[in-house]
Amino acid sequence: MRKARAKKLVLFICEGPTDENAIYLVMKSFFNPSEVKFHIVHGDFFLSSSEKAPKDAIEDILSAEMKRYALRRSDVLAVFHATDTDGAFIPDEMIVEDAAAHRIRYESDCIRTKFVSSIAARNRKKRKNLDVLSGLNCLGNDIPYRIYYFSHNIEHALYGIGENLNDNRKSDLSDEFADRFGQNWRDFYSYVVSECGPLGTDYKSSWDEIRKDNASLMRHTNINLLFEEFGYVVWQ
């Protein structure tokens, strides 16, 4: 039986509304439904023009959500963050110039683009910020924080679709996925473990492995670790 507790907020930070739609019901089936809240950053958090340190930016989001729901830090159970890898960890030589690539193209062994230098710079910036946040276990000394990746993006990791998709198609896919898994986190967990290529044996090693070679272009996620780790922390 789940034990009663005072904490009232499980905060998820994600990049877009279809990301939220795909996993919102799953998380509500795992946690107390009234506790789960999502904050959408509407874009790539790691490529913001802001010069603020990534940890400080996360703290700002948390402060805004605590104010919205009139909560204190002691009311916050955990902060989870979902992000695409976008192939950010590949070596620069895997970024291939392709004059015909009108949009960036992710392949299993390379990124194809007309703008090699700008994509290399983007990857360096994203790697730097991911290195910081993937090494962060708590906000302050009191609130657990984890960042989970979908590689090379959530559509690739969850649906096995690697090509660029328009917003309508993303929305349709997230609706279908939520209908399939939204009421049962155990089914979602089993699917992720069997279909989405989890790497490593724990949180740290999952990040160590996604940094290697072309892994951040392949179909992987470490979202399964949320259920493995926090199933014990939350309910015992």
NUMITOR-153944 format. One record per residue (C-alpha): residue in one letter; chain; x, y, z. Coordinates in Angstrom, 3 decimals, decimal comma, padded with zeros to 6 digits. Layout:
# residues N
<rec A A <X Y Z>>
...
END
This chain:
# residues 236
<rec M A <000,000 000,000 000,000>>
<rec R A <001,254 003,471 -000,848>>
<rec K A <002,119 005,479 002,232>>
<rec A A <000,695 008,922 002,811>>
<rec R A <003,159 011,794 002,756>>
<rec A A <003,100 015,560 002,992>>
<rec K A <004,967 016,454 -000,191>>
<rec K A <002,729 017,717 -002,966>>
<rec L A <004,702 018,410 -006,147>>
<rec V A <006,454 016,206 -008,685>>
<rec L A <007,686 018,608 -011,351>>
<rec F A <008,552 017,534 -014,888>>
<rec I A <010,404 019,893 -017,221>>
<rec C A <010,110 019,079 -020,929>>
<rec E A <010,700 020,734 -024,274>>
<rec G A <007,282 020,726 -025,921>>
<rec P A <003,583 019,947 -025,509>>
<rec T A <003,761 016,643 -027,390>>
<rec D A <006,537 015,489 -025,029>>
<rec E A <004,223 016,225 -022,110>>
<rec N A <001,292 014,536 -023,834>>
<rec A A <003,243 011,311 -024,406>>
<rec I A <004,247 010,751 -020,775>>
<rec Y A <001,866 012,840 -018,631>>
<rec L A <-000,680 010,099 -017,971>>
<rec V A <002,068 007,526 -017,423>>
<rec M A <003,561 009,670 -014,675>>
<rec K A <000,161 010,282 -013,134>>
<rec S A <-000,352 006,521 -012,958>>
<rec F A <002,959 006,135 -011,097>>
<rec F A <002,801 009,101 -008,739>>
<rec N A <-000,183 010,553 -006,946>>
<rec P A <-002,066 012,155 -009,883>>
<rec S A <-002,687 015,449 -008,095>>
<rec E A <001,045 015,924 -007,534>>
<rec V A <002,274 015,712 -011,132>>
<rec K A <002,838 019,032 -012,891>>
<rec F A <004,637 019,769 -016,149>>
<rec H A <006,595 022,849 -017,136>>
<rec I A <007,114 023,232 -020,897>>
<rec V A <010,100 025,317 -021,995>>
<rec H A <008,910 025,515 -025,650>>
<rec G A <012,226 024,757 -027,275>>
<rec D A <015,632 023,387 -026,421>>
<rec F A <016,421 024,387 -022,852>>
<rec F A <020,131 023,920 -023,516>>
<rec L A <020,331 026,262 -026,484>>
<rec S A <018,712 029,265 -024,823>>
<rec S A <020,370 032,621 -025,454>>
<rec S A <020,344 033,229 -021,695>>
<rec E A <023,761 033,343 -020,065>>
<rec K A <022,343 031,967 -016,830>>
<rec A A <023,948 028,779 -015,545>>
<rec P A <021,750 025,721 -016,240>>
<rec K A <021,328 024,892 -012,542>>
<rec D A <020,168 028,453 -011,854>>
<rec A A <017,719 028,247 -014,762>>
<rec I A <016,242 025,065 -013,265>>
<rec E A <015,939 026,773 -009,884>>
<rec D A <014,078 029,655 -011,558>>
<rec I A <011,585 027,218 -013,097>>
<rec L A <011,112 025,511 -009,749>>
<rec S A <010,578 028,825 -007,964>>
<rec A A <007,975 029,879 -010,526>>
<rec E A <006,052 026,624 -010,133>>
<rec M A <006,184 026,748 -006,332>>
<rec K A <004,780 030,267 -006,493>>
<rec R A <002,068 029,147 -008,932>>
<rec Y A <000,887 026,407 -006,558>>
<rec A A <001,677 028,242 -003,296>>
<rec L A <004,176 025,596 -002,166>>
<rec R A <007,374 025,563 -000,139>>
<rec R A <010,547 023,638 -000,989>>
<rec S A <009,564 021,066 001,624>>
<rec D A <006,447 020,361 -000,464>>
<rec V A <008,498 019,296 -003,509>>
<rec L A <009,113 015,575 -003,886>>
<rec A A <011,422 015,726 -006,932>>
<rec V A <012,211 017,585 -010,154>>
<rec F A <012,554 015,534 -013,333>>
<rec H A <013,798 016,872 -016,655>>
<rec A A <013,327 015,250 -020,077>>
<rec T A <015,510 016,259 -023,009>>
<rec D A <016,443 015,160 -026,530>>
<rec T A <020,100 014,312 -027,132>>
<rec D A <020,036 015,651 -030,726>>
<rec G A <023,230 013,679 -031,356>>
<rec A A <025,107 016,185 -029,228>>
<rec F A <027,804 013,762 -028,069>>
<rec I A <029,043 012,592 -031,459>>
<rec P A <032,557 013,632 -032,553>>
<rec D A <032,696 016,563 -034,955>>
<rec E A <033,807 014,331 -037,823>>
<rec M A <030,359 012,697 -037,751>>
<rec I A <028,798 016,032 -038,741>>
<rec V A <028,718 015,754 -042,522>>
<rec E A <028,258 018,633 -044,936>>
<rec D A <025,335 017,981 -047,278>>
<rec A A <024,157 020,777 -049,562>>
<rec A A <020,904 018,913 -050,203>>
<rec A A <019,987 018,755 -046,495>>
<rec H A <017,534 021,643 -046,274>>
<rec R A <016,800 020,561 -042,700>>
<rec I A <019,203 018,840 -040,351>>
<rec R A <019,086 015,075 -040,913>>
<rec Y A <019,892 012,569 -038,200>>
<rec E A <021,214 009,217 -039,330>>
<rec S A <022,567 006,308 -037,313>>
<rec D A <026,199 007,218 -038,024>>
<rec C A <026,133 010,960 -038,722>>
<rec I A <024,303 014,264 -038,799>>
<rec R A <023,851 015,699 -042,299>>
<rec T A <023,571 019,466 -042,615>>
<rec K A <024,488 022,436 -044,772>>
<rec F A <025,789 024,211 -041,675>>
<rec V A <028,525 022,041 -040,219>>
<rec S A <030,211 024,671 -038,083>>
<rec S A <026,980 025,896 -036,497>>
<rec I A <025,856 022,351 -035,631>>
<rec A A <029,277 021,605 -034,136>>
<rec A A <028,986 024,747 -031,999>>
<rec R A <025,437 023,779 -030,992>>
<rec N A <026,629 020,335 -029,941>>
<rec R A <029,468 021,770 -027,853>>
<rec K A <027,081 024,065 -025,991>>
<rec K A <024,537 021,325 -025,391>>
<rec R A <027,215 018,851 -024,248>>
<rec K A <028,565 021,349 -021,744>>
<rec N A <025,150 021,969 -020,203>>
<rec L A <024,186 018,293 -020,199>>
<rec D A <027,447 017,439 -018,463>>
<rec V A <026,551 019,863 -015,684>>
<rec L A <022,963 018,728 -015,144>>
<rec S A <023,562 014,995 -015,549>>
<rec G A <026,059 015,280 -012,687>>
<rec L A <023,567 017,073 -010,461>>
<rec N A <021,677 014,904 -007,974>>
<rec C A <019,897 017,565 -005,932>>
<rec L A <018,667 021,125 -006,181>>
<rec G A <020,051 022,762 -003,096>>
<rec N A <020,543 020,053 -000,520>>
<rec D A <016,960 018,930 -000,364>>
<rec I A <015,194 018,223 -003,688>>
<rec P A <016,153 015,210 -005,853>>
<rec Y A <016,816 016,123 -009,483>>
<rec R A <017,261 013,826 -012,469>>
<rec I A <017,548 014,527 -016,167>>
<rec Y A <016,477 011,794 -018,587>>
<rec Y A <017,302 011,677 -022,277>>
<rec F A <015,483 010,587 -025,421>>
<rec S A <017,803 009,922 -028,337>>
<rec H A <018,031 011,438 -030,791>>
<rec N A <014,611 012,831 -029,890>>
<rec I A <011,456 011,598 -028,161>>
<rec E A <009,792 010,501 -031,426>>
<rec H A <012,852 008,421 -032,270>>
<rec A A <013,186 006,903 -028,791>>
<rec L A <009,524 006,153 -028,068>>
<rec Y A <008,057 005,566 -031,532>>
<rec G A <011,093 004,431 -033,524>>
<rec I A <010,640 007,218 -036,085>>
<rec G A <013,884 008,975 -036,941>>
<rec E A <012,851 011,428 -039,639>>
<rec N A <011,711 015,004 -039,098>>
<rec L A <008,001 015,268 -038,320>>
<rec N A <005,590 018,187 -038,429>>
<rec D A <003,707 019,278 -035,324>>
<rec N A <000,455 017,599 -036,379>>
<rec R A <002,142 014,234 -036,831>>
<rec K A <003,946 014,597 -033,491>>
<rec S A <000,634 015,360 -031,829>>
<rec D A <-001,072 012,328 -033,396>>
<rec L A <001,750 010,026 -032,323>>
<rec S A <001,776 011,329 -028,761>>
<rec D A <-002,009 010,863 -028,546>>
<rec E A <-001,714 007,280 -029,755>>
<rec F A <001,118 006,575 -027,325>>
<rec A A <-000,778 008,079 -024,385>>
<rec D A <-003,844 006,011 -025,280>>
<rec R A <-001,715 002,876 -025,330>>
<rec F A <000,311 003,352 -022,141>>
<rec G A <-001,172 006,229 -020,187>>
<rec Q A <-003,131 004,205 -017,658>>
<rec N A <-000,383 001,777 -016,690>>
<rec W A <003,187 002,807 -015,957>>
<rec R A <004,246 -000,853 -015,752>>
<rec D A <003,351 -001,396 -019,418>>
<rec F A <005,246 001,774 -020,320>>
<rec Y A <008,264 000,627 -018,333>>
<rec S A <008,259 -002,804 -019,992>>
<rec Y A <007,983 -001,220 -023,432>>
<rec V A <010,881 001,156 -022,788>>
<rec V A <013,117 -001,626 -021,495>>
<rec S A <012,358 -003,939 -024,434>>
<rec E A <012,140 -001,439 -027,315>>
<rec C A <014,045 001,751 -026,487>>
<rec G A <017,588 000,559 -025,841>>
<rec P A <018,342 001,478 -022,220>>
<rec L A <022,074 001,902 -021,638>>
<rec G A <024,136 001,240 -018,529>>
<rec T A <023,048 -000,271 -015,251>>
<rec D A <022,309 002,894 -013,292>>
<rec Y A <021,834 006,630 -013,749>>
<rec K A <025,522 007,557 -013,983>>
<rec S A <026,446 004,748 -016,349>>
<rec S A <023,453 005,536 -018,584>>
<rec W A <024,961 008,987 -019,133>>
<rec D A <028,468 007,582 -019,556>>
<rec E A <027,223 005,271 -022,313>>
<rec I A <025,190 007,858 -024,248>>
<rec R A <028,349 009,972 -024,552>>
<rec K A <030,207 007,260 -026,497>>
<rec D A <030,726 007,304 -030,281>>
<rec N A <027,371 007,566 -032,111>>
<rec A A <025,172 006,447 -029,179>>
<rec S A <023,409 009,824 -028,999>>
<rec L A <022,142 009,232 -032,548>>
<rec M A <020,794 005,774 -031,791>>
<rec R A <017,441 004,817 -030,278>>
<rec H A <017,977 005,036 -026,525>>
<rec T A <016,403 006,444 -023,381>>
<rec N A <017,114 006,203 -019,664>>
<rec I A <013,585 007,156 -018,538>>
<rec N A <013,184 003,580 -017,239>>
<rec L A <015,502 004,508 -014,374>>
<rec L A <012,905 006,870 -012,952>>
<rec F A <010,676 003,922 -012,091>>
<rec E A <013,571 001,778 -010,890>>
<rec E A <014,990 004,420 -008,571>>
<rec F A <012,021 006,423 -007,387>>
<rec G A <009,697 003,488 -006,911>>
<rec Y A <011,696 002,781 -003,778>>
<rec V A <012,437 006,344 -002,702>>
<rec V A <008,826 007,472 -003,024>>
<rec W A <006,874 004,649 -001,507>>
<rec Q A <009,088 003,227 001,253>>
END
